[in-house]
């Protein structure tokens, strides 16, 4: 299919075939190793939101407990 796209298709499909060929190994690695840092990014976003809501609080322990509760550590 890639060869057909590269040699027999329109210019846009030629470019697509070249791009897929150039990025073939990283694309396969992405599907092979599905681990990413989305959970970490989600917690970081929650913590920033909590920090904005609690602007001016001086007690770090209360902030820490609020983060743990909202991230589901304590049910």
PDB file of N, CA, C and O in Angstrom, chain B, residues numbered from 101:
ATOM      1  N   UNK B 101       0.821  -1.184   0.000  1.00  0.00           N
ATOM      2  CA  UNK B 101       0.000   0.000   0.000  1.00  0.00           C
ATOM      3  C   UNK B 101       0.869   1.253   0.000  1.00  0.00           C
ATOM      4  O   UNK B 101       0.573   2.229  -0.690  1.00  0.00           O
ATOM      5  N   UNK B 102       1.960   1.212   0.794  1.00  0.00           N
ATOM      6  CA  UNK B 102       2.859   2.365   0.843  1.00  0.00           C
ATOM      7  C   UNK B 102       3.498   2.607  -0.524  1.00  0.00           C
ATOM      8  O   UNK B 102       3.587   3.750  -0.972  1.00  0.00           O
ATOM      9  N   UNK B 103       3.942   1.544  -1.186  1.00  0.00           N
ATOM     10  CA  UNK B 103       4.552   1.704  -2.508  1.00  0.00           C
ATOM     11  C   UNK B 103       3.535   2.252  -3.497  1.00  0.00           C
ATOM     12  O   UNK B 103       3.855   3.118  -4.311  1.00  0.00           O
ATOM     13  N   UNK B 104       2.320   1.749  -3.426  1.00  0.00           N
ATOM     14  CA  UNK B 104       1.270   2.226  -4.321  1.00  0.00           C
ATOM     15  C   UNK B 104       0.995   3.708  -4.072  1.00  0.00           C
ATOM     16  O   UNK B 104       0.844   4.477  -5.022  1.00  0.00           O
ATOM     17  N   UNK B 105       0.929   4.111  -2.809  1.00  0.00           N
ATOM     18  CA  UNK B 105       0.711   5.519  -2.487  1.00  0.00           C
ATOM     19  C   UNK B 105       1.863   6.371  -2.994  1.00  0.00           C
ATOM     20  O   UNK B 105       1.662   7.478  -3.495  1.00  0.00           O
ATOM     21  N   UNK B 106       3.074   5.841  -2.859  1.00  0.00           N
ATOM     22  CA  UNK B 106       4.253   6.623  -3.189  1.00  0.00           C
ATOM     23  C   UNK B 106       4.389   6.839  -4.694  1.00  0.00           C
ATOM     24  O   UNK B 106       4.791   7.919  -5.127  1.00  0.00           O
ATOM     25  N   UNK B 107       4.065   5.839  -5.485  1.00  0.00           N
ATOM     26  CA  UNK B 107       4.362   5.929  -6.913  1.00  0.00           C
ATOM     27  C   UNK B 107       3.141   6.107  -7.808  1.00  0.00           C
ATOM     28  O   UNK B 107       3.279   6.583  -8.935  1.00  0.00           O
ATOM     29  N   UNK B 108       1.965   5.744  -7.346  1.00  0.00           N
ATOM     30  CA  UNK B 108       0.812   5.761  -8.242  1.00  0.00           C
ATOM     31  C   UNK B 108      -0.266   6.757  -7.823  1.00  0.00           C
ATOM     32  O   UNK B 108      -1.256   6.911  -8.539  1.00  0.00           O
ATOM     33  N   UNK B 109      -0.114   7.415  -6.725  1.00  0.00           N
ATOM     34  CA  UNK B 109      -1.183   8.272  -6.218  1.00  0.00           C
ATOM     35  C   UNK B 109      -0.860   9.746  -6.471  1.00  0.00           C
ATOM     36  O   UNK B 109       0.155  10.088  -7.078  1.00  0.00           O
ATOM     37  N   UNK B 110      -1.743  10.590  -5.992  1.00  0.00           N
ATOM     38  CA  UNK B 110      -1.564  12.029  -6.163  1.00  0.00           C
ATOM     39  C   UNK B 110      -0.407  12.518  -5.304  1.00  0.00           C
ATOM     40  O   UNK B 110       0.154  11.770  -4.503  1.00  0.00           O
ATOM     41  N   UNK B 111      -0.067  13.772  -5.485  1.00  0.00           N
ATOM     42  CA  UNK B 111       1.060  14.367  -4.759  1.00  0.00           C
ATOM     43  C   UNK B 111       0.826  14.353  -3.246  1.00  0.00           C
ATOM     44  O   UNK B 111       1.764  14.150  -2.476  1.00  0.00           O
ATOM     45  N   UNK B 112      -0.404  14.563  -2.827  1.00  0.00           N
ATOM     46  CA  UNK B 112      -0.704  14.565  -1.387  1.00  0.00           C
ATOM     47  C   UNK B 112      -0.449  13.195  -0.778  1.00  0.00           C
ATOM     48  O   UNK B 112       0.112  13.088   0.312  1.00  0.00           O
ATOM     49  N   UNK B 113      -0.864  12.139  -1.491  1.00  0.00           N
ATOM     50  CA  UNK B 113      -0.616  10.792  -0.976  1.00  0.00           C
ATOM     51  C   UNK B 113       0.871  10.457  -1.014  1.00  0.00           C
ATOM     52  O   UNK B 113       1.353   9.706  -0.166  1.00  0.00           O
ATOM     53  N   UNK B 114       1.593  10.992  -1.971  1.00  0.00           N
ATOM     54  CA  UNK B 114       3.053  10.808  -1.996  1.00  0.00           C
ATOM     55  C   UNK B 114       3.670  11.382  -0.731  1.00  0.00           C
ATOM     56  O   UNK B 114       4.502  10.746  -0.083  1.00  0.00           O
ATOM     57  N   UNK B 115       3.251  12.588  -0.392  1.00  0.00           N
ATOM     58  CA  UNK B 115       3.780  13.232   0.824  1.00  0.00           C
ATOM     59  C   UNK B 115       3.396  12.437   2.069  1.00  0.00           C
ATOM     60  O   UNK B 115       4.206  12.275   2.982  1.00  0.00           O
ATOM     61  N   UNK B 116       2.160  11.944   2.105  1.00  0.00           N
ATOM     62  CA  UNK B 116       1.716  11.132   3.235  1.00  0.00           C
ATOM     63  C   UNK B 116       2.545   9.859   3.343  1.00  0.00           C
ATOM     64  O   UNK B 116       2.951   9.479   4.441  1.00  0.00           O
ATOM     65  N   UNK B 117       2.798   9.205   2.232  1.00  0.00           N
ATOM     66  CA  UNK B 117       3.602   7.980   2.233  1.00  0.00           C
ATOM     67  C   UNK B 117       5.019   8.269   2.721  1.00  0.00           C
ATOM     68  O   UNK B 117       5.586   7.477   3.474  1.00  0.00           O
ATOM     69  N   UNK B 118       5.589   9.383   2.305  1.00  0.00           N
ATOM     70  CA  UNK B 118       6.944   9.736   2.747  1.00  0.00           C
ATOM     71  C   UNK B 118       6.964  10.027   4.249  1.00  0.00           C
ATOM     72  O   UNK B 118       7.873   9.600   4.961  1.00  0.00           O
ATOM     73  N   UNK B 119       5.961  10.749   4.714  1.00  0.00           N
ATOM     74  CA  UNK B 119       5.888  11.059   6.148  1.00  0.00           C
ATOM     75  C   UNK B 119       5.747   9.790   6.975  1.00  0.00           C
ATOM     76  O   UNK B 119       6.430   9.632   7.987  1.00  0.00           O
ATOM     77  N   UNK B 120       4.872   8.889   6.556  1.00  0.00           N
ATOM     78  CA  UNK B 120       4.693   7.627   7.286  1.00  0.00           C
ATOM     79  C   UNK B 120       5.974   6.808   7.246  1.00  0.00           C
ATOM     80  O   UNK B 120       6.349   6.196   8.246  1.00  0.00           O
ATOM     81  N   UNK B 121       6.644   6.792   6.110  1.00  0.00           N
ATOM     82  CA  UNK B 121       7.914   6.055   6.007  1.00  0.00           C
ATOM     83  C   UNK B 121       8.969   6.644   6.935  1.00  0.00           C
ATOM     84  O   UNK B 121       9.696   5.909   7.604  1.00  0.00           O
ATOM     85  N   UNK B 122       9.050   7.973   6.972  1.00  0.00           N
ATOM     86  CA  UNK B 122      10.053   8.626   7.829  1.00  0.00           C
ATOM     87  C   UNK B 122       9.779   8.389   9.311  1.00  0.00           C
ATOM     88  O   UNK B 122      10.712   8.255  10.102  1.00  0.00           O
ATOM     89  N   UNK B 123       8.518   8.338   9.684  1.00  0.00           N
ATOM     90  CA  UNK B 123       8.139   8.213  11.087  1.00  0.00           C
ATOM     91  C   UNK B 123       7.682   6.807  11.445  1.00  0.00           C
ATOM     92  O   UNK B 123       7.066   6.621  12.495  1.00  0.00           O
ATOM     93  N   UNK B 124       7.956   5.822  10.620  1.00  0.00           N
ATOM     94  CA  UNK B 124       7.436   4.477  10.834  1.00  0.00           C
ATOM     95  C   UNK B 124       7.875   3.884  12.175  1.00  0.00           C
ATOM     96  O   UNK B 124       7.042   3.380  12.928  1.00  0.00           O
ATOM     97  N   UNK B 125       9.165   3.940  12.478  1.00  0.00           N
ATOM     98  CA  UNK B 125       9.673   3.355  13.734  1.00  0.00           C
ATOM     99  C   UNK B 125       9.070   4.035  14.970  1.00  0.00           C
ATOM    100  O   UNK B 125       8.615   3.336  15.875  1.00  0.00           O
ATOM    101  N   UNK B 126       9.050   5.388  15.040  1.00  0.00           N
ATOM    102  CA  UNK B 126       8.417   6.004  16.214  1.00  0.00           C
ATOM    103  C   UNK B 126       6.928   5.685  16.339  1.00  0.00           C
ATOM    104  O   UNK B 126       6.419   5.538  17.450  1.00  0.00           O
ATOM    105  N   UNK B 127       6.227   5.578  15.208  1.00  0.00           N
ATOM    106  CA  UNK B 127       4.796   5.242  15.255  1.00  0.00           C
ATOM    107  C   UNK B 127       4.604   3.839  15.820  1.00  0.00           C
ATOM    108  O   UNK B 127       3.721   3.618  16.649  1.00  0.00           O
ATOM    109  N   UNK B 128       5.419   2.897  15.379  1.00  0.00           N
ATOM    110  CA  UNK B 128       5.323   1.524  15.888  1.00  0.00           C
ATOM    111  C   UNK B 128       5.660   1.483  17.376  1.00  0.00           C
ATOM    112  O   UNK B 128       4.990   0.793  18.145  1.00  0.00           O
ATOM    113  N   UNK B 129       6.697   2.221  17.787  1.00  0.00           N
ATOM    114  CA  UNK B 129       7.053   2.266  19.219  1.00  0.00           C
ATOM    115  C   UNK B 129       5.911   2.838  20.045  1.00  0.00           C
ATOM    116  O   UNK B 129       5.658   2.377  21.158  1.00  0.00           O
ATOM    117  N   UNK B 130       5.215   3.847  19.507  1.00  0.00           N
ATOM    118  CA  UNK B 130       4.103   4.443  20.244  1.00  0.00           C
ATOM    119  C   UNK B 130       3.023   3.397  20.529  1.00  0.00           C
ATOM    120  O   UNK B 130       2.475   3.372  21.631  1.00  0.00           O
ATOM    121  N   UNK B 131       2.712   2.544  19.571  1.00  0.00           N
ATOM    122  CA  UNK B 131       1.687   1.520  19.770  1.00  0.00           C
ATOM    123  C   UNK B 131       2.215   0.340  20.565  1.00  0.00           C
ATOM    124  O   UNK B 131       1.452  -0.344  21.246  1.00  0.00           O
ATOM    125  N   UNK B 132       3.528   0.094  20.482  1.00  0.00           N
ATOM    126  CA  UNK B 132       4.130  -1.042  21.190  1.00  0.00           C
ATOM    127  C   UNK B 132       4.274  -0.748  22.676  1.00  0.00           C
ATOM    128  O   UNK B 132       3.955  -1.593  23.512  1.00  0.00           O
ATOM    129  N   UNK B 133       4.745   0.433  23.004  1.00  0.00           N
ATOM    130  CA  UNK B 133       4.965   0.829  24.397  1.00  0.00           C
ATOM    131  C   UNK B 133       3.984   1.939  24.723  1.00  0.00           C
ATOM    132  O   UNK B 133       4.225   3.102  24.401  1.00  0.00           O
ATOM    133  N   UNK B 134       2.881   1.582  25.359  1.00  0.00           N
ATOM    134  CA  UNK B 134       1.787   2.534  25.532  1.00  0.00           C
ATOM    135  C   UNK B 134       1.880   3.359  26.811  1.00  0.00           C
ATOM    136  O   UNK B 134       0.949   4.097  27.133  1.00  0.00           O
ATOM    137  N   UNK B 135       2.962   3.250  27.530  1.00  0.00           N
ATOM    138  CA  UNK B 135       3.068   4.019  28.766  1.00  0.00           C
ATOM    139  C   UNK B 135       3.326   5.487  28.444  1.00  0.00           C
ATOM    140  O   UNK B 135       4.114   5.812  27.557  1.00  0.00           O
ATOM    141  N   UNK B 136       2.651   6.362  29.178  1.00  0.00           N
ATOM    142  CA  UNK B 136       2.887   7.793  29.042  1.00  0.00           C
ATOM    143  C   UNK B 136       2.702   8.436  30.408  1.00  0.00           C
ATOM    144  O   UNK B 136       2.473   7.744  31.400  1.00  0.00           O
ATOM    145  N   UNK B 137       2.800   9.744  30.456  1.00  0.00           N
ATOM    146  CA  UNK B 137       2.723  10.407  31.753  1.00  0.00           C
ATOM    147  C   UNK B 137       1.401  11.137  31.941  1.00  0.00           C
ATOM    148  O   UNK B 137       1.365  12.164  32.619  1.00  0.00           O
ATOM    149  N   UNK B 138       0.320  10.640  31.365  1.00  0.00           N
ATOM    150  CA  UNK B 138      -0.964  11.328  31.459  1.00  0.00           C
ATOM    151  C   UNK B 138      -1.489  11.372  32.898  1.00  0.00           C
ATOM    152  O   UNK B 138      -2.103  12.360  33.299  1.00  0.00           O
ATOM    153  N   UNK B 139      -1.256  10.325  33.665  1.00  0.00           N
ATOM    154  CA  UNK B 139      -1.716  10.321  35.063  1.00  0.00           C
ATOM    155  C   UNK B 139      -0.983  11.399  35.849  1.00  0.00           C
ATOM    156  O   UNK B 139      -1.594  12.139  36.621  1.00  0.00           O
ATOM    157  N   UNK B 140       0.317  11.485  35.652  1.00  0.00           N
ATOM    158  CA  UNK B 140       1.110  12.508  36.336  1.00  0.00           C
ATOM    159  C   UNK B 140       0.643  13.900  35.939  1.00  0.00           C
ATOM    160  O   UNK B 140       0.496  14.773  36.794  1.00  0.00           O
ATOM    161  N   UNK B 141       0.409  14.114  34.653  1.00  0.00           N
ATOM    162  CA  UNK B 141      -0.057  15.413  34.179  1.00  0.00           C
ATOM    163  C   UNK B 141      -1.429  15.745  34.759  1.00  0.00           C
ATOM    164  O   UNK B 141      -1.697  16.903  35.081  1.00  0.00           O
ATOM    165  N   UNK B 142      -2.291  14.757  34.895  1.00  0.00           N
ATOM    166  CA  UNK B 142      -3.607  14.987  35.481  1.00  0.00           C
ATOM    167  C   UNK B 142      -3.520  15.408  36.935  1.00  0.00           C
ATOM    168  O   UNK B 142      -4.200  16.341  37.361  1.00  0.00           O
ATOM    169  N   UNK B 143      -2.683  14.720  37.695  1.00  0.00           N
ATOM    170  CA  UNK B 143      -2.490  15.098  39.100  1.00  0.00           C
ATOM    171  C   UNK B 143      -1.882  16.492  39.204  1.00  0.00           C
ATOM    172  O   UNK B 143      -2.273  17.284  40.062  1.00  0.00           O
ATOM    173  N   UNK B 144      -0.930  16.787  38.333  1.00  0.00           N
ATOM    174  CA  UNK B 144      -0.289  18.102  38.355  1.00  0.00           C
ATOM    175  C   UNK B 144      -1.315  19.199  38.077  1.00  0.00           C
ATOM    176  O   UNK B 144      -1.298  20.250  38.717  1.00  0.00           O
ATOM    177  N   UNK B 145      -2.209  18.946  37.119  1.00  0.00           N
ATOM    178  CA  UNK B 145      -3.260  19.920  36.799  1.00  0.00           C
ATOM    179  C   UNK B 145      -4.191  20.128  37.985  1.00  0.00           C
ATOM    180  O   UNK B 145      -4.563  21.260  38.294  1.00  0.00           O
ATOM    181  N   UNK B 146      -4.571  19.031  38.656  1.00  0.00           N
ATOM    182  CA  UNK B 146      -5.435  19.148  39.838  1.00  0.00           C
ATOM    183  C   UNK B 146      -4.752  19.951  40.928  1.00  0.00           C
ATOM    184  O   UNK B 146      -5.374  20.798  41.571  1.00  0.00           O
ATOM    185  N   UNK B 147      -3.464  19.680  41.134  1.00  0.00           N
ATOM    186  CA  UNK B 147      -2.732  20.383  42.184  1.00  0.00           C
ATOM    187  C   UNK B 147      -2.657  21.883  41.886  1.00  0.00           C
ATOM    188  O   UNK B 147      -2.788  22.702  42.796  1.00  0.00           O
ATOM    189  N   UNK B 148      -2.451  22.241  40.636  1.00  0.00           N
ATOM    190  CA  UNK B 148      -2.401  23.659  40.278  1.00  0.00           C
ATOM    191  C   UNK B 148      -3.766  24.317  40.495  1.00  0.00           C
ATOM    192  O   UNK B 148      -3.843  25.456  40.955  1.00  0.00           O
ATOM    193  N   UNK B 149      -4.841  23.597  40.163  1.00  0.00           N
ATOM    194  CA  UNK B 149      -6.181  24.128  40.376  1.00  0.00           C
ATOM    195  C   UNK B 149      -6.449  24.334  41.863  1.00  0.00           C
ATOM    196  O   UNK B 149      -6.993  25.365  42.261  1.00  0.00           O
ATOM    197  N   UNK B 150      -6.076  23.373  42.670  1.00  0.00           N
ATOM    198  CA  UNK B 150      -6.253  23.496  44.124  1.00  0.00           C
ATOM    199  C   UNK B 150      -5.441  24.669  44.653  1.00  0.00           C
ATOM    200  O   UNK B 150      -5.906  25.427  45.504  1.00  0.00           O
ATOM    201  N   UNK B 151      -4.228  24.811  44.141  1.00  0.00           N
ATOM    202  CA  UNK B 151      -3.359  25.898  44.592  1.00  0.00           C
ATOM    203  C   UNK B 151      -3.977  27.257  44.253  1.00  0.00           C
ATOM    204  O   UNK B 151      -3.887  28.192  45.048  1.00  0.00           O
ATOM    205  N   UNK B 152      -4.603  27.371  43.077  1.00  0.00           N
ATOM    206  CA  UNK B 152      -5.257  28.626  42.705  1.00  0.00           C
ATOM    207  C   UNK B 152      -6.450  28.915  43.614  1.00  0.00           C
ATOM    208  O   UNK B 152      -6.681  30.059  44.004  1.00  0.00           O
ATOM    209  N   UNK B 153      -7.207  27.862  43.949  1.00  0.00           N
ATOM    210  CA  UNK B 153      -8.375  28.051  44.809  1.00  0.00           C
ATOM    211  C   UNK B 153      -7.954  28.401  46.232  1.00  0.00           C
ATOM    212  O   UNK B 153      -8.684  29.105  46.930  1.00  0.00           O
ATOM    213  N   UNK B 154      -6.800  27.926  46.674  1.00  0.00           N
ATOM    214  CA  UNK B 154      -6.364  28.111  48.057  1.00  0.00           C
ATOM    215  C   UNK B 154      -5.302  29.195  48.172  1.00  0.00           C
ATOM    216  O   UNK B 154      -4.470  29.151  49.079  1.00  0.00           O
ATOM    217  N   UNK B 155      -5.319  30.156  47.275  1.00  0.00           N
ATOM    218  CA  UNK B 155      -4.316  31.218  47.298  1.00  0.00           C
ATOM    219  C   UNK B 155      -4.359  31.952  48.629  1.00  0.00           C
ATOM    220  O   UNK B 155      -5.419  32.388  49.078  1.00  0.00           O
ATOM    221  N   UNK B 156      -3.215  32.083  49.242  1.00  0.00           N
ATOM    222  CA  UNK B 156      -3.121  32.796  50.509  1.00  0.00           C
ATOM    223  C   UNK B 156      -3.092  31.897  51.729  1.00  0.00           C
ATOM    224  O   UNK B 156      -2.776  32.363  52.824  1.00  0.00           O
ATOM    225  N   UNK B 157      -3.416  30.610  51.569  1.00  0.00           N
ATOM    226  CA  UNK B 157      -3.334  29.706  52.716  1.00  0.00           C
ATOM    227  C   UNK B 157      -1.871  29.509  53.089  1.00  0.00           C
ATOM    228  O   UNK B 157      -1.004  29.392  52.222  1.00  0.00           O
ATOM    229  N   UNK B 158      -1.616  29.474  54.367  1.00  0.00           N
ATOM    230  CA  UNK B 158      -0.236  29.372  54.817  1.00  0.00           C
ATOM    231  C   UNK B 158       0.140  27.979  55.318  1.00  0.00           C
ATOM    232  O   UNK B 158       1.323  27.686  55.489  1.00  0.00           O
ATOM    233  N   UNK B 159      -0.843  27.125  55.554  1.00  0.00           N
ATOM    234  CA  UNK B 159      -0.575  25.819  56.129  1.00  0.00           C
ATOM    235  C   UNK B 159      -0.398  24.794  55.000  1.00  0.00           C
ATOM    236  O   UNK B 159      -1.370  24.422  54.343  1.00  0.00           O
ATOM    237  N   UNK B 160       0.835  24.343  54.778  1.00  0.00           N
ATOM    238  CA  UNK B 160       1.125  23.396  53.698  1.00  0.00           C
ATOM    239  C   UNK B 160       0.459  22.043  53.945  1.00  0.00           C
ATOM    240  O   UNK B 160       0.068  21.364  52.995  1.00  0.00           O
ATOM    241  N   UNK B 161       0.328  21.650  55.194  1.00  0.00           N
ATOM    242  CA  UNK B 161      -0.278  20.350  55.510  1.00  0.00           C
ATOM    243  C   UNK B 161      -1.732  20.291  55.040  1.00  0.00           C
ATOM    244  O   UNK B 161      -2.174  19.263  54.528  1.00  0.00           O
ATOM    245  N   UNK B 162      -2.481  21.390  55.212  1.00  0.00           N
ATOM    246  CA  UNK B 162      -3.863  21.421  54.711  1.00  0.00           C
ATOM    247  C   UNK B 162      -3.892  21.289  53.187  1.00  0.00           C
ATOM    248  O   UNK B 162      -4.730  20.573  52.639  1.00  0.00           O
ATOM    249  N   UNK B 163      -2.981  21.976  52.510  1.00  0.00           N
ATOM    250  CA  UNK B 163      -2.890  21.881  51.051  1.00  0.00           C
ATOM    251  C   UNK B 163      -2.576  20.445  50.643  1.00  0.00           C
ATOM    252  O   UNK B 163      -3.192  19.913  49.720  1.00  0.00           O
ATOM    253  N   UNK B 164      -1.631  19.822  51.320  1.00  0.00           N
ATOM    254  CA  UNK B 164      -1.233  18.443  51.024  1.00  0.00           C
ATOM    255  C   UNK B 164      -2.417  17.496  51.198  1.00  0.00           C
ATOM    256  O   UNK B 164      -2.668  16.651  50.338  1.00  0.00           O
ATOM    257  N   UNK B 165      -3.137  17.631  52.296  1.00  0.00           N
ATOM    258  CA  UNK B 165      -4.302  16.770  52.546  1.00  0.00           C
ATOM    259  C   UNK B 165      -5.394  16.991  51.495  1.00  0.00           C
ATOM    260  O   UNK B 165      -6.027  16.037  51.043  1.00  0.00           O
ATOM    261  N   UNK B 166      -5.608  18.234  51.114  1.00  0.00           N
ATOM    262  CA  UNK B 166      -6.619  18.525  50.097  1.00  0.00           C
ATOM    263  C   UNK B 166      -6.248  17.881  48.767  1.00  0.00           C
ATOM    264  O   UNK B 166      -7.112  17.337  48.080  1.00  0.00           O
ATOM    265  N   UNK B 167      -4.968  17.939  48.400  1.00  0.00           N
ATOM    266  CA  UNK B 167      -4.507  17.293  47.171  1.00  0.00           C
ATOM    267  C   UNK B 167      -4.746  15.785  47.236  1.00  0.00           C
ATOM    268  O   UNK B 167      -5.253  15.191  46.284  1.00  0.00           O
ATOM    269  N   UNK B 168      -4.384  15.174  48.350  1.00  0.00           N
ATOM    270  CA  UNK B 168      -4.556  13.729  48.493  1.00  0.00           C
ATOM    271  C   UNK B 168      -6.032  13.327  48.409  1.00  0.00           C
ATOM    272  O   UNK B 168      -6.360  12.315  47.790  1.00  0.00           O
ATOM    273  N   UNK B 169      -6.906  14.098  49.015  1.00  0.00           N
ATOM    274  CA  UNK B 169      -8.336  13.780  48.981  1.00  0.00           C
ATOM    275  C   UNK B 169      -8.881  13.924  47.565  1.00  0.00           C
ATOM    276  O   UNK B 169      -9.582  13.034  47.082  1.00  0.00           O
ATOM    277  N   UNK B 170      -8.573  15.020  46.897  1.00  0.00           N
ATOM    278  CA  UNK B 170      -9.112  15.262  45.561  1.00  0.00           C
ATOM    279  C   UNK B 170      -8.500  14.349  44.508  1.00  0.00           C
ATOM    280  O   UNK B 170      -9.097  14.150  43.451  1.00  0.00           O
ATOM    281  N   UNK B 171      -7.324  13.792  44.771  1.00  0.00           N
ATOM    282  CA  UNK B 171      -6.710  12.847  43.826  1.00  0.00           C
ATOM    283  C   UNK B 171      -7.111  11.401  44.118  1.00  0.00           C
ATOM    284  O   UNK B 171      -6.648  10.481  43.443  1.00  0.00           O
ATOM    285  N   UNK B 172      -7.958  11.199  45.106  1.00  0.00           N
ATOM    286  CA  UNK B 172      -8.521   9.885  45.354  1.00  0.00           C
ATOM    287  C   UNK B 172      -7.711   8.996  46.270  1.00  0.00           C
ATOM    288  O   UNK B 172      -7.944   7.787  46.302  1.00  0.00           O
ATOM    289  N   UNK B 173      -6.771   9.545  47.016  1.00  0.00           N
ATOM    290  CA  UNK B 173      -5.981   8.709  47.923  1.00  0.00           C
ATOM    291  C   UNK B 173      -6.823   8.326  49.125  1.00  0.00           C
ATOM    292  O   UNK B 173      -6.779   7.181  49.573  1.00  0.00           O
ATOM    293  N   UNK B 174      -7.591   9.275  49.655  1.00  0.00           N
ATOM    294  CA  UNK B 174      -8.492   9.015  50.784  1.00  0.00           C
ATOM    295  C   UNK B 174      -9.916   8.994  50.231  1.00  0.00           C
ATOM    296  O   UNK B 174     -10.321   9.920  49.529  1.00  0.00           O
ATOM    297  N   UNK B 175     -10.656   7.972  50.535  1.00  0.00           N
ATOM    298  CA  UNK B 175     -12.041   7.877  50.035  1.00  0.00           C
ATOM    299  C   UNK B 175     -13.011   8.176  51.105  1.00  0.00           C
ATOM    300  O   UNK B 175     -14.219   8.144  50.870  1.00  0.00           O
TER     301      UNK B 175
END
